[in-house]
Amino acid sequence: MASNTVSLHKGKKNPAKEIVEQDFPQGVLLATATKRAGAYLLDLIFIFGILFVATRGTFITWLWSVNELQISWHIIILHWIILFLVHWLYFKYTGIWMGRSLGQRWFRIALVHDDASPLGRTHWGRRSIRKIIYILPIIGPLWFGIRDLYRISNDEKHQSRIDLLENTVAAIDWSLPTETRTKLR
């Protein structure tokens, strides 16, 4: 009875690997949740660093100024709108220019279609708009961020909610086909 409860796969291939390879070229490695989270955090450090230097630190102070909410709430909302705009512009134009963000480049991640072909210009605008949910105050990282990290960790294709909507995957750049790698910077 006990021998029937667990079955070992004695074939040459792993059944889970076969399912993934049906839609994805063989030999392409997918990025883990930790690599993707690290890349996004590096991108946020870069974005906030630029805003910090450009405003001599006052931008970040105004974003989280709870004391000023009753008096200057319109200035705080304006700062959040500027942050959303800079976030969107950064991810859109680094994606169009390099085929990935600076953090993804540092971690050797490339966003590609399910068939390992590079993304076109239109994908980067949609992806960057959808990424704005991650910087919403409190709920962004604590709900959307953790939920997507959990999804990436448990999904066989390591796809986030945005990846599912855009039919993309995050792959390790050196494992991609040559024609895709040549289009990355």
C-alpha positions in Angstrom: 0.0 0.0 0.0 2.8 2.5 0.9 4.6 1.9 -2.4 1.5 3.1 -4.3 1.3 6.5 -2.5 4.5 7.9 -3.9 5.6 7.4 -7.5 9.1 8.2 -8.8 9.5 9.5 -12.3 12.0 7.3 -14.0 12.0 9.0 -17.4 14.8 11.2 -18.7 12.8 14.4 -18.3 11.0 16.0 -15.4 7.2 16.3 -16.0 7.1 19.9 -14.7 10.0 20.9 -16.9 8.2 19.4 -19.9 5.2 21.6 -19.3 7.3 24.7 -19.1 9.3 23.8 -22.3 6.1 23.4 -24.3 5.7 27.2 -24.4 9.3 28.3 -23.9 12.5 27.5 -25.7 14.8 24.9 -24.2 17.7 26.1 -22.2 16.3 29.5 -21.2 16.5 30.1 -17.4 13.8 32.1 -15.6 14.5 34.7 -13.0 13.7 34.0 -9.4 11.5 36.1 -7.2 14.6 37.2 -5.2 16.4 38.4 -8.3 13.3 40.3 -9.5 12.7 41.9 -6.1 16.4 42.9 -5.9 16.2 44.5 -9.3 13.1 46.5 -8.5 14.6 47.7 -5.2 17.7 48.9 -7.1 15.4 50.7 -9.5 13.6 52.4 -6.6 16.9 53.5 -5.1 17.9 55.0 -8.4 14.5 56.8 -8.8 14.4 58.1 -5.3 18.1 59.0 -5.5 17.5 61.2 -8.6 14.6 62.9 -6.9 16.6 63.4 -3.7 19.5 65.0 -5.5 17.3 67.1 -7.7 15.3 68.5 -4.8 18.0 68.4 -2.1 16.0 65.9 -0.1 12.8 67.9 0.3 10.9 65.7 -2.2 11.0 62.6 0.1 10.2 64.8 3.1 7.0 66.1 1.5 5.9 62.6 0.4 5.6 61.4 4.0 4.8 64.7 5.7 1.8 63.6 7.9 1.9 66.9 9.8 1.3 68.9 6.7 -1.7 66.9 5.5 -4.2 69.3 7.0 -2.5 72.4 5.8 -0.8 71.6 2.5 -2.5 68.4 1.4 -2.4 69.7 -2.3 1.4 69.9 -2.2 1.6 66.3 -0.8 -0.7 65.0 -3.6 1.3 66.9 -6.2 4.5 65.2 -4.9 2.8 61.8 -5.2 1.7 62.6 -8.7 5.3 63.6 -9.6 6.5 60.3 -8.1 4.0 58.2 -10.2 5.0 60.2 -13.3 8.8 59.7 -12.7 8.2 56.0 -12.0 6.2 55.5 -15.2 8.7 57.5 -17.3 11.7 55.6 -15.9 10.4 52.1 -16.5 8.9 53.0 -19.9 12.0 54.7 -21.4 14.6 52.4 -19.9 12.6 49.5 -21.3 12.4 51.1 -24.7 16.1 52.1 -24.7 17.7 49.0 -23.1 15.0 46.3 -23.2 15.0 46.3 -19.4 15.5 48.7 -16.4 18.8 49.4 -14.9 18.1 47.2 -11.9 17.2 44.3 -14.2 20.4 44.9 -16.2 22.4 44.7 -13.0 20.8 41.4 -12.0 21.0 40.1 -15.6 17.3 39.9 -16.1 15.5 40.3 -19.5 11.8 40.6 -20.0 10.7 38.7 -23.1 7.6 37.2 -24.6 6.7 33.5 -23.9 8.7 32.5 -27.0 11.8 34.4 -25.9 11.4 37.2 -28.4 12.1 40.8 -27.2 9.2 43.1 -26.2 8.1 45.9 -28.5 7.7 49.6 -27.7 4.0 49.3 -26.8 4.6 46.7 -24.1 6.9 49.0 -22.1 4.2 51.7 -21.6 1.6 49.3 -20.4 4.1 47.5 -18.1 5.2 50.7 -16.6 1.6 51.9 -15.9 0.8 48.6 -14.3 4.0 48.8 -12.1 2.7 52.0 -10.5 0.6 49.9 -8.0 3.9 48.8 -6.3 4.6 52.4 -5.1 1.2 53.1 -3.7 1.6 54.1 -0.1 1.6 51.1 2.3 -0.7 48.9 0.2 1.6 48.8 -2.8 4.6 47.0 -1.3 2.7 45.2 1.5 -0.2 43.8 -0.6 0.6 43.9 -4.3 4.4 43.4 -3.9 4.3 40.5 -1.5 1.4 38.9 -3.4 3.3 39.0 -6.6 6.5 37.7 -5.0 4.5 34.8 -3.7 3.0 34.2 -7.1 6.4 34.4 -8.8 7.9 31.9 -6.3 5.0 29.4 -6.8 4.4 29.7 -10.5 6.1 27.3 -12.8 6.9 30.1 -15.3 7.8 32.6 -12.4 5.3 35.1 -13.7 3.9 38.0 -11.8 0.4 39.4 -12.3 1.8 41.9 -14.8 3.6 39.2 -16.7 0.4 37.2 -17.0 -1.4 40.3 -18.4 1.4 41.1 -20.9 2.3 37.4 -21.8 5.9 37.9 -20.7 8.4 36.2 -18.6 11.6 37.3 -16.8 14.5 35.3 -18.1 18.2 35.3 -17.3 19.8 37.3 -20.2 22.7 35.0 -20.9 20.4 32.0 -21.4 18.3 33.7 -24.1 18.8 33.0 -27.8 21.4 35.0 -29.6 18.9 37.1 -31.7 17.2 38.2 -28.5 20.4 38.9 -26.6 21.7 41.2 -29.3 18.7 43.5 -28.9 19.4 44.0 -25.1 21.7 46.7 -23.7 
